[in-house]
Amino acid sequence: MIIAPALSFFAPVQAMEMAPDTVVSEYGILEPVISMYDTPEPVYTPQDRDIFGRYLTYIDPWKSVSTDSLLEKTALFFLGNPYVSHTLEMEGEEKLVVNLREFDCTTFVESVVALVNTVRSENPHFDIFLRELLRIRYRDNNLRGYASRLHYTSDWLYDNEKKGILKNRSAGLGGILEKKNIDFMTTHRNAYRQLKSDDVLWQQVQAIEKGVNERGGFYYLPKENIAGKAVIIPHMSMVAFATDIKGLDVTHMGFAFHERNRLTFIHASSTQKKVVIDQKTLSDYCTGQSSCTGIIIAEIL
């Protein structure tokens, strides 16, 4: 749930002679132009398609309900599904990985949001779901290799807000600005199989980190203030847990969940090894995590 790559020819890129099938991204890195026909085939199993079909049948009675209710019903559909880490880390080239059988915290959020957007389309089907998942997971709707995946959560939020998928409510709910330098991936390159021995990819992630840092930080609600704001944190808003770990923005994510006059959250839990509605309140959970500084709150639109 933490990641990123960079490029040493970042500064002089405009002076370089570019191949006709490359473009300069907003981060100043050269990226191949990839059409929808060039994108590698997505990875999924017959079971994933079967789960998708069962989900459409399950959700049909609620297709016209509010967004937060649709998000809730969708998240509850996966309650109890196993937690599995690193499900996106495939050998070879970067591909769109679909896994509705098991989740980590990020793929759970992405899958739920993509399914909701699919259901709200005129003709929900599996190809629409693939398109929505790619749109959420990759920068500017383009799968252009490992570096195009939105590894850092603050970058994920920024990009998906630009796309109109969500609205970051953290500042308006009393959040404070965090200006820490984000560079965990490139300063821990040996922890990432793709970055270990690929200097170009490592440089690409560096350039992305530089772009993230130039935005001036991100807002989060300090954990000691969560209880006092609980009643106005939107039900089924995405919550991401900010951290004091050097170079890192967020360590976990899920959905805020109002239940029996308390605010908890639904998430793919690495400790409970499945998708759960947490037994702790959101405030108590954060208080119990020594590295957690607070939460980022984003309403799904």
Helices and strands as residue ranges (DSSP letters): G 11-15, E 22-24, E 30-32, H 46-59, G 60-62, H 67-77, H 105-119, H 126-137, G 139-141, G 146-148, H 153-162, E 166-168, E 176-178, H 184-187, G 189-191, H 193-196, H 199-213, E 218-222, G 223-225, H 226-229, G 230-232, E 238-243, E 250-259, E 262-269, E 274-277, H 282-287, E 292-300
